[in-house]
Amino acid sequence: MLDLVRIIINELIQYKKCNVTQLTKLLKIPQSTVSQHLSKMRGKVLKAERKGLEMYYYITNLKASQIVGILGL
């Protein structure tokens, strides 16, 4: 099933690391929803890097990112 939120997250962090707070503000959806989507994508397409109290997410595999964008995973 196409999931627009994951596609948008994929596009937002393709070029810049973002944390949950930043994504929540950009997407205008609850923090818990953003966290759920990130947890499903983490390890497959995304990795996280801790900076202080925040986790910053970024794309680890450009090909996988492109596939996610196409399939809407």
Backbone hydrogen bonds, N-H to C=O, Kabsch-Sander energy under -0.5 kcal/mol:
donor,donor_aa,acceptor,acceptor_aa,energy
3,D,72,G,-1.4
4,L,2,L,-0.6
7,I,3,D,-1.6
8,I,4,L,-2.5
9,I,5,V,-2.7
10,N,6,R,-2.5
11,E,7,I,-2.2
12,L,8,I,-2.7
13,I,9,I,-2.3
14,Q,11,E,-0.6
18,C,57,Y,-1.7
20,V,55,M,-0.5
23,L,19,N,-2.3
24,T,20,V,-2.7
25,K,21,T,-2.1
26,L,22,Q,-2.4
27,L,23,L,-2.8
28,K,24,T,-1.7
29,I,24,T,-0.9
34,V,30,P,-1.9
35,S,31,Q,-2.7
36,Q,32,S,-2.0
37,H,33,T,-2.1
38,L,34,V,-2.6
39,S,35,S,-2.4
40,K,36,Q,-1.5
41,M,37,H,-1.5
42,R,38,L,-2.2
43,G,46,L,-3.0
44,K,41,M,-1.5
45,V,41,M,-2.5
46,L,41,M,-1.8
47,K,58,Y,-2.2
49,E,56,Y,-2.4
51,K,54,E,-3.0
54,E,51,K,-1.8
56,Y,49,E,-3.0
56,Y,54,E,-0.5
57,Y,18,C,-3.5
57,Y,55,M,-0.5
58,Y,47,K,-2.1
59,I,13,I,-0.9
60,T,45,V,-2.7
61,N,45,V,-0.9
65,S,61,N,-2.5
66,Q,62,L,-2.3
67,I,63,K,-2.2
68,V,64,A,-2.7
69,G,65,S,-2.2
70,I,66,Q,-1.9
71,L,67,I,-3.2
72,G,68,V,-2.8
73,L,68,V,-0.8
